[in-house]
Amino acid sequence: MNKLKKAENMFGYKDMIFYCISAILLVEQIAMSASIGPYAVFWWLITIVFFMLPNTMVTSELGATYPEQGGIYAWVRDAFGAHWGARITWLYWINIALWVPSVFIMFSGMLSAMFFPDMSLWNQIYIAIFLCSLLALTSSLPLHYTKWLLLVATPLKFLIILIIGVAGINYGLTHGFANDLSFSTSIADLSSGLAYIPVIVYGCLGLELIMSESKKIISPEKNIPKAMFISGAITAFLYIFGTIGVLAAVPAEDVEIVSIFAVTLKELFGGTRIGDILVSLLGVMTLFTFFASMTAWSLGGNAAMAEAGQEKEMPSIFGILTKKHEMPIGSAIILSTTCAVMLIIYGLMAENAEELYWTLFSFGAIIFLMPYIAMHCSFLKLRQRDANKFRPFRVPGGELSAKLIAGLCILILIMSILLFFWVPGEPIDLNYIAQVSAGLLVTLLFGEMLVRKNK
């Protein structure tokens, strides 16, 4: 019986694939991709070749060679010391606390667009705050419960995206495509898609999240690389396919991030009684996947933060675990509280849900990209320091190839961060830059204070 319970709380090969896909396959990412317009597919293909594939190779090598509990935190700690590991864990964790509100605002915005069109911004914020509280609960439940949440959500994501893709393409073939998706149009004005490169890069990250639960992975040396490559390939295909489906039905200029799925579903299936029922069903399924994705990320982020708290590299309150199942309840409660506070602060400054979403997303995304720069630097340091260590999976091509691949990823990550602030050729929005920069500075200083306090 004890062995059975232990197995229920472990990740097998298939569980890992579902977890990885649930983390990186975000239905809301398709909405952001569609906002790029006809250039989206081209930029996705470029990003897959020059960033997603190299990043997956580096992550697979780190995960298979150093399968320590904590993921990025453990790799950075081993490469550069405990305090750098703590800094990266803070950025990784606080990004989730900033990103969750933006997704929950999309949740309430889509709920409003589908069922309650007159809902005010603050009522949408109250719904998002309730979801933050619910997230604290699900993140503290035993893993065998939350694992099933992810196992249900991942096939639903497949189903939703495949339906949107197939129905969108069929709509385009029947009624004419809402956007010209030809290759010549995709490359006609590449500068127009430049601003959205960070959005696509953002959608390629997260495979390493499973490593925050590495103690619960069965045969990590063998299963990690396979699970990561399969998850990455499936996710890349579904992102492109889903984006094509949305752009086939909705003109790019009409794409609004918060309500795009409601608009797309109504355009594809609405107008009849059966169609309206299908729209409602798919809408509820999409909302469920939003919450499940945030559960996956909060599980990983809270586990890494709890590890740092128990190692006394972060305040010990982050390391508080539930007694029976050792789930990171301390980190979970603090994260959800931070999410609610951020919703209120930025809600006071935003005029509508769309503006609130983009402000929260941009702020969180900049912080989110920073730990990955440290991850690739750690890869280079550990490759050099542990040159003779057995590596179940290696980035192909020798040492020079490994340096070039990691260097390329670092370059793209830095470029993506800069593009969040300003896109060449676009007017400079000083108010936006000031808001995001101020939030970024406060976040970095507060994290540094926590790290130094625990020296």
C-alpha positions in Angstrom: 0.0 0.0 0.0 2.8 2.4 0.9 4.5 1.6 -2.5 1.3 2.4 -4.3 0.9 5.7 -2.5 4.5 6.5 -3.3 3.9 5.7 -7.0 0.9 8.0 -7.1 3.1 10.8 -6.0 5.8 10.1 -8.6 6.2 11.3 -12.2 6.5 8.6 -14.8 7.5 9.2 -18.4 4.0 9.9 -19.6 3.3 12.1 -16.5 6.4 14.1 -17.3 5.2 14.8 -20.9 1.8 15.9 -19.6 3.4 18.1 -17.0 5.8 19.7 -19.4 3.1 20.3 -22.0 0.7 21.7 -19.4 3.4 24.1 -18.3 4.5 25.4 -21.8 1.4 24.9 -23.9 -0.7 27.9 -22.9 -3.9 28.5 -24.7 -3.5 32.3 -24.0 -0.2 32.2 -25.8 -2.1 31.6 -29.1 -4.0 34.8 -28.5 -0.7 36.7 -28.2 0.7 35.0 -31.2 -2.4 35.9 -33.3 -2.0 39.5 -32.3 1.2 39.5 -34.4 -0.9 39.1 -37.5 0.2 37.3 -40.7 3.8 37.4 -39.6 3.2 35.1 -36.7 3.9 31.8 -38.4 7.2 33.0 -39.9 8.4 34.3 -36.6 7.4 31.1 -34.8 9.4 29.0 -37.3 12.4 31.3 -36.9 12.2 31.2 -33.1 11.8 27.4 -33.0 14.9 26.8 -35.0 17.1 29.5 -33.4 15.9 29.4 -29.8 13.4 26.7 -28.8 15.5 23.8 -30.1 18.8 25.1 -28.7 17.2 25.9 -25.4 15.6 22.4 -25.2 19.0 20.8 -25.8 20.7 22.8 -23.0 17.8 22.2 -20.6 17.8 18.5 -21.4 21.5 18.2 -20.7 21.2 20.1 -17.4 18.2 18.1 -16.3 19.7 14.7 -17.1 23.1 15.4 -15.7 22.1 17.4 -12.6 18.6 16.1 -11.6 18.7 17.9 -8.3 15.5 19.2 -6.6 15.0 22.8 -7.5 15.7 23.0 -11.2 17.2 26.4 -12.3 17.8 27.3 -8.6 20.0 24.1 -8.1 21.9 24.6 -11.4 22.7 28.3 -10.7 23.6 27.5 -7.1 26.0 24.7 -8.1 27.6 26.9 -10.7 27.8 30.3 -9.0 27.1 29.7 -5.3 24.1 29.7 -3.0 23.3 33.4 -3.0 23.2 33.6 -6.8 20.9 30.6 -6.7 18.7 32.4 -4.2 18.5 35.5 -6.4 17.5 33.5 -9.4 14.9 31.6 -7.4 13.4 35.0 -6.3 13.1 36.2 -9.9 11.6 32.9 -11.0 9.1 32.8 -8.2 8.1 36.5 -8.3 7.6 36.3 -12.1 4.9 33.7 -11.4 3.4 36.0 -8.8 3.2 38.7 -11.5 2.2 36.5 -14.4 -0.7 34.7 -12.6 -2.7 37.9 -12.3 -2.4 38.6 -16.0 -3.7 35.2 -16.9 -6.5 35.4 -14.4 -7.4 38.8 -15.8 -7.7 37.1 -19.2 -9.8 34.4 -17.5 -12.3 37.0 -16.1 -12.1 39.0 -19.4 -13.0 35.9 -21.4 -15.7 35.0 -18.9 -17.1 38.6 -19.3 -17.0 38.5 -23.1 -18.8 35.1 -23.3 -21.4 35.4 -20.6 -21.4 38.8 -18.9 -20.6 41.5 -21.5 -21.4 44.4 -19.1 -19.0 43.2 -16.3 -16.9 46.1 -15.0 -13.1 46.0 -14.7 -13.2 45.8 -10.9 -15.6 42.9 -11.0 -13.2 41.1 -13.3 -10.4 41.9 -10.8 -12.5 40.5 -7.9 -12.9 37.2 -9.9 -9.1 37.1 -10.5 -8.5 37.6 -6.8 -10.8 34.7 -5.9 -8.9 32.5 -8.4 -5.6 33.5 -6.6 -7.1 32.2 -3.4 -8.1 29.0 -5.1 -4.6 28.6 -6.5 -3.1 28.7 -3.0 -5.4 25.7 -2.1 -4.7 23.6 -5.2 -0.9 24.3 -4.9 -1.0 22.9 -1.3 -2.9 19.7 -2.1 -1.1 16.3 -2.4 0.6 15.8 -5.7 -1.7 12.9 -6.7 -4.6 15.3 -6.8 -3.0 18.1 -8.7 -1.3 15.6 -11.0 -4.8 14.6 -12.2 -5.7 18.3 -12.7 -2.8 18.5 -15.2 -3.6 15.2 -16.8 -7.1 16.4 -17.6 -6.1 19.9 -18.7 -3.4 18.8 -21.2 -5.8 16.8 -23.4 -8.3 19.6 -23.2 -5.6 22.0 -24.5 -5.0 19.6 -27.4 -8.7 19.4 -28.1 -9.3 23.2 -27.9 -6.4 24.1 -30.1 -7.1 21.3 -32.7 -10.7 22.4 -32.9 -9.8 26.0 -33.4 -7.2 25.1 -35.9 -9.4 22.8 -38.0 -12.5 25.0 -37.8 -10.5 28.1 -38.5 -8.9 26.7 -41.6 -12.2 25.3 -42.8 -13.8 28.7 -42.2 -11.1 30.3 -44.3 -11.5 27.8 -47.1 -15.3 28.2 -47.1 -15.7 32.0 -46.5 -12.3 33.3 -47.3 -9.4 33.8 -44.9 -9.6 36.9 -42.7 -5.8 37.4 -43.2 -3.5 36.7 -46.0 -1.4 33.9 -44.6 0.8 33.3 -47.7 4.6 33.1 -47.2 5.2 36.3 -49.3 2.9 38.3 -47.0 4.6 36.8 -43.9 8.0 38.2 -45.0 6.7 41.4 -46.6 7.3 43.6 -43.5 9.3 41.7 -41.0 9.8 44.7 -38.8 6.1 44.7 -38.0 6.6 41.4 -36.1 9.8 42.5 -34.3 7.8 43.7 -31.3 6.4 40.3 -30.7 9.6 38.3 -30.7 9.6 38.4 -26.9 6.1 37.0 -26.8 7.1 34.0 -28.9 10.4 33.5 -27.0 8.3 33.6 -23.8 6.1 30.8 -25.2 9.1 28.6 -25.7 10.2 28.5 -22.1 9.2 26.3 -19.2 10.4 22.8 -20.0 12.7 23.0 -16.9 9.8 23.5 -14.6 9.4 19.7 -14.1 12.9 19.7 -12.5 11.5 21.6 -9.5 9.9 18.2 -8.6 12.9 16.1 -9.6 12.8 14.0 -6.4 9.5 12.6 -7.7 10.7 11.8 -11.2 11.2 8.1 -12.1 14.6 7.5 -13.9 15.3 11.2 -14.6 18.5 10.5 -16.5 16.7 8.5 -19.1 13.2 10.2 -19.1 14.0 13.9 -18.9 15.6 14.4 -22.4 12.9 12.3 -24.1 10.0 14.0 -22.3 11.4 17.5 -23.0 12.0 17.0 -26.7 8.6 15.3 -27.3 6.8 18.0 -25.3 8.6 20.8 -27.2 7.8 19.3 -30.6 4.1 18.8 -29.7 3.8 22.3 -28.3 5.5 24.0 -31.2 3.1 22.3 -33.7 0.0 23.2 -31.7 1.0 26.8 -31.2 1.5 27.3 -35.0 -1.7 25.3 -35.9 -3.8 27.2 -33.3 -2.5 30.6 -34.4 -3.3 29.8 -38.1 -6.9 28.8 -37.0 -7.4 32.2 -35.2 -6.0 34.2 -38.0 -8.1 32.4 -40.6 -11.3 33.6 -38.9 -10.5 36.9 -37.2 -8.8 39.9 -38.9 -5.5 40.7 -37.1 -6.6 44.3 -36.4 -9.6 43.0 -34.4 -7.5 40.7 -32.2 -7.8 41.8 -28.5 -5.8 39.5 -26.2 -8.4 39.4 -23.4 -11.4 38.5 -25.5 -10.0 36.9 -28.7 -11.0 33.4 -27.8 -14.5 34.4 -27.1 -14.6 36.3 -30.4 -13.0 33.4 -32.4 -15.3 30.8 -30.9 -18.4 32.8 -31.7 -17.2 33.6 -35.2 -16.5 29.9 -35.9 -19.5 28.2 -34.2 -22.0 30.8 -33.0 -25.3 31.7 -34.6 -27.2 28.5 -34.0 -28.5 26.9 -30.8 -26.1 23.9 -31.1 -23.3 26.2 -32.1 -23.9 28.5 -29.1 -23.8 25.5 -26.7 -20.5 24.4 -28.3 -19.1 27.9 -27.9 -20.0 27.8 -24.2 -18.6 24.4 -23.7 -15.3 25.2 -25.4 -15.1 28.5 -23.5 -15.5 26.8 -20.1 -12.8 24.2 -21.1 -10.5 27.0 -22.1 -11.0 28.8 -18.8 -10.2 25.5 -17.0 -6.9 25.2 -18.9 -6.0 28.8 -17.8 -6.3 27.8 -14.2 -4.5 24.4 -14.7 -1.5 26.1 -16.4 -1.1 28.4 -13.4 -1.3 25.5 -11.1 1.6 23.8 -12.9 3.7 26.9 -12.7 2.9 27.6 -9.1 3.8 24.1 -8.1 7.2 24.4 -9.8 7.9 27.9 -8.6 6.8 27.2 -5.0 8.8 24.0 -4.8 12.0 25.9 -5.9 11.3 28.7 -3.4 10.6 26.2 -0.6 13.9 24.5 -1.3 15.7 27.9 -1.0 13.8 28.6 2.2 14.8 25.3 3.8 18.4 25.9 2.8 18.2 29.2 4.7 19.0 31.1 1.5 15.5 32.7 1.6 13.3 33.5 4.6 12.3 30.3 6.3 8.6 31.1 5.9 8.9 30.1 2.3 10.2 26.7 3.3 7.1 25.8 5.4 5.6 22.5 4.1 2.5 20.6 4.8 3.2 17.9 7.4 1.8 14.8 5.7 2.6 15.4 2.0 5.4 18.0 2.2 3.8 20.5 -0.2 5.1 24.1 -0.1 2.2 25.8 1.7 4.2 28.7 2.9 5.3 29.8 -0.6 1.8 29.0 -2.0 0.1 31.4 0.4 2.6 34.2 -0.1 2.4 33.8 -3.9 -1.3 34.0 -4.0 -1.3 37.0 -1.6 1.2 38.8 -3.8 -0.9 38.1 -6.9 -3.9 39.7 -5.3 -2.0 42.8 -4.2 -0.6 43.2 -7.7 -4.1 43.0 -9.2 -5.3 45.8 -6.9 -2.2 48.1 -7.5 -2.1 47.8 -11.3 -5.9 47.8 -11.4 -5.9 51.3 -9.9 -3.7 52.5 -12.8 -5.4 50.6 -15.7 -8.4 51.9 -17.7 -9.5 48.5 -19.0 -8.7 44.8 -18.8 -6.6 44.8 -22.0 -4.3 47.5 -20.6 -4.1 45.8 -17.3 -3.2 42.5 -18.9 -0.4 43.9 -21.0 1.1 45.9 -18.1 1.2 42.9 -15.8 2.4 40.6 -18.6 5.3 42.8 -19.8 6.5 43.5 -16.2 6.4 39.8 -15.3 7.9 38.6 -18.7 11.0 40.8 -18.3 11.6 39.3 -14.9 10.8 35.8 -16.2 13.5 35.9 -18.9 16.3 36.9 -16.5 16.7 33.5 -14.8 17.1 31.8 -18.2 20.2 33.9 -18.9 21.6 32.7 -15.7 20.6 29.1 -16.6 22.6 29.2 -19.8 25.6 30.8 -18.0 25.4 28.0 -15.5 25.4 25.5 -18.3 28.7 26.9 -19.7 30.2 27.0 -16.2 29.3 23.5 -15.3 30.4 22.2 -18.7 33.8 23.6 -18.0 34.1 22.7 -14.3 32.7 19.2 -14.6 34.3 18.3 -17.9 34.7 14.6 -17.0 31.2 14.1 -15.5 29.1 11.5 -17.2 26.2 13.2 -19.2 23.3 10.9 -20.2 22.5 13.5 -22.8 24.9 16.0 -24.3 24.3 19.0 -26.6 25.7 17.7 -29.9 28.8 19.0 -31.6 31.5 19.3 -28.9 32.5 22.2 -26.6 32.5 24.9 -29.3 29.0 23.9 -30.4 27.8 24.0 -26.8 29.2 27.5 -26.3 27.7 28.8 -29.5 24.3 27.3 -28.7 24.2 28.7 -25.2 25.6 32.1 -26.4 22.8 32.3 -29.1 20.2 31.6 -26.4 21.6 34.3 -24.1 21.7 36.8 -27.0 18.1 36.2 -27.9 17.0 36.4 -24.3 18.8 39.8 -23.8 17.3 41.1 -27.1 13.8 40.0 -26.0 14.1 41.9 -22.7 15.2 45.1 -24.5 12.3 44.7 -27.0 9.8 44.8 -24.1 11.0 48.3 -23.4 11.3 49.7 -26.9 11.0 48.5 -30.5 13.2 50.2 -33.1 11.1 52.4 -35.3 8.3 52.8 -32.8 7.7 55.9 -30.7 9.0 55.7 -27.1 6.3 55.4 -24.4 8.0 57.1 -21.5 5.0 56.5 -19.2 5.1 52.7 -19.9 8.8 52.5 -19.5 8.7 54.4 -16.2 6.0 52.1 -14.8 7.7 48.9 -15.8 11.2 50.1 -14.8 10.0 51.3 -11.4 8.3 47.9 -10.7 11.4 46.1 -12.0 13.7 48.1 -9.7 11.6 47.6 -6.6 11.4 43.8 -7.4 15.2 43.5 -7.8 15.9 45.5 -4.7 13.4 43.7 -2.5 14.8 40.3 -3.7 18.4 41.5 -2.9 17.2 42.5 0.6 15.8 39.0 1.2 19.0 37.4 -0.1 21.3 39.6 2.0 19.1 39.2 5.1 19.7 35.4 5.0 23.4 35.5 4.5 
